[in-house]
Amino acid sequence: MFDVAVICLVITALLAYVNHRFVHLPSAIGVMAIALALSLVLVILNALGVGGLHHYETQLLKQIDFQEVVLKGMLSILLFAAALEVDISKLRSYWWHVGALAVLGTVASTLLIGFVLWWALPLLHLNLSLPWCLIFGALISPTDPVAVAGIIRSAGAPEAQNTVISGESLFNDGIGVVLFTLLLGMVAGGHGPSWSHGLELLGREAGGGIVYGLVLGYVTYRLLRSIDNYQVETLITLAAVLGGYALARQLHVSGPLAMVSAGLVVGNRGRQFGMSDTTRHHHDMFWELLDWMLNAVLFVLIGLEFTAVSFSPQVLAVSGLMIVVTLAARLLCAGLPVGLLRRFFRLPQGSWLVLTWGGLRGAISVALALSLPAGENRDLVLAMTYYIVVFSILVQGLSIGKVVRRMAPRPQTEGS
């Protein structure tokens, strides 16, 4: 496994260099686009009879457990790093708004996408049972905080928009994972959905994860406050993330929500009252660099995973349809409420479009799809998920800056 990690790191470094030197796209998008292009070239060469490099790539990917790497490894660090940068005093002003979008919006989107897919598949001579369609809805509905945070921030969104979109993406991820786990457990157990069981699991996993994360963050803050040594304090935060995430899984509470909660506490109270200026500087630099490197590796892996995705006219057709459906679900479950209740959400005009188009899907959805039991159902769900994620990152990610700038309020001219 060490050799595989080294190879992935070397590939990522080379692609990051090529992107920075020649392509000039945002780092995460650039390395993914180059990796995707390379995978496509290798697939074409393999079809022409030159299959050596394609075979090597396939064998390399088989040695990578995407679920283990992302959901049990990188995710804890990336969520914590993203939460560190959220100003909790600003988030507090939009607490109910973020909560409603994260919980109600994710549940509604899961149901909408799942039922539309169940209705549409027979028209394309494909088949998935309703529970499997709902599983797809659960894994594709949450926006990916890893993809959203940096891209929205670099797009120059107004402060209020940035707070709501980043906050929602941090929390709806945990809700989506809980829904996915619940639905997959029902399919594996062979029994139908139970609202009481679902609500109980949602409360225990989501509520327990938030409470556990707040406790973990507070304990970490007290440890940071008791000493003044930036090496030790940075090590404490890293240990809290990795150890805390592992313990959350043992306690059967939501690890993603726990990391978000802990990150909010450490990033605000811990940085303000528990760190000296020197510690704060080194701590922030460490987490910024670690976040950037893991993001780059993660998006390279997404690009390389192209070879694991099934390809056929029917699959492409249903994937194209579901791109439209997921965007429509995002509009109805997030954009429309913000547009209709703009005074309640207290967001600038046009925020409904930014929230809709800025709802990027990313590596978490791909990791959840790859964690499904092997079979035809998994292959179809994985293919749809992959094509939606690629569209989301390449098309939405590259154009969200233009949407933000177009929707930004124009300054009043003198005499107007």
Buried (B, 14 or more C-beta within 10 A) or exposed (E): EEEBEEBBBEBBBEBBEEBEEEBEBBBBBBBBBBBBBBBEEBBEBBEEEEBEEBEEBBEBBEEBBBBBBBBBBBBBBBBBBBBBBBBBEBBEBBEEBBBBBBBBBBBBBBBBBBBBBBEBBEEEEBEBEBBBBBBBBBBBBBBBBBBBBBBBEEBEBBEBBBBBBBBBBBBBBBBBBBBBBBBBEBBEEEEEEEEEEBEEBBEBBBEBBBBBBBBBBBBBBEBBBEEEEBEEBBEBBBEBBBEBBEBBBEBEBBBBBBBBBBBBBBBBBBBEEBBEEEBBEBBBEBBEEBBBBBBBBBBBBBBBBBBBBBEEEBBBBBBBBBBEBBBBBBBBBBBBBBBEBBEEBEBBEBBBBBBBBBBBBBBBBBBBBBBBEEEEBBBBBBBBBBBBBBBBBBEBBBEBBEBBEEBBEEEEEEEE
